[in-house]
Amino acid sequence: MANAHHGANGTSSLPLIDVAARAGFQTQQHFTEVFHRYARCTPQAFRHRPTIG
């Protein structure tokens, strides 16, 4: 999930489906469900969150 967090952050230009595949998920839906369970937000919301600094 650490790699997925990095890939889902606002600095990555990869589509989320590619982030999911690189993290080893078969589908973007499963990636989103697991990501939401751990991060308590969707990958898209995580990408668009305000950054500090």
Secondary structure, DSSP 8 states (H G I E B T S, - for coil): -HHHHHHHSTT--S-HHHHHHHTT-S-HHHHHHHHHHHHSS-HHHHHTS----
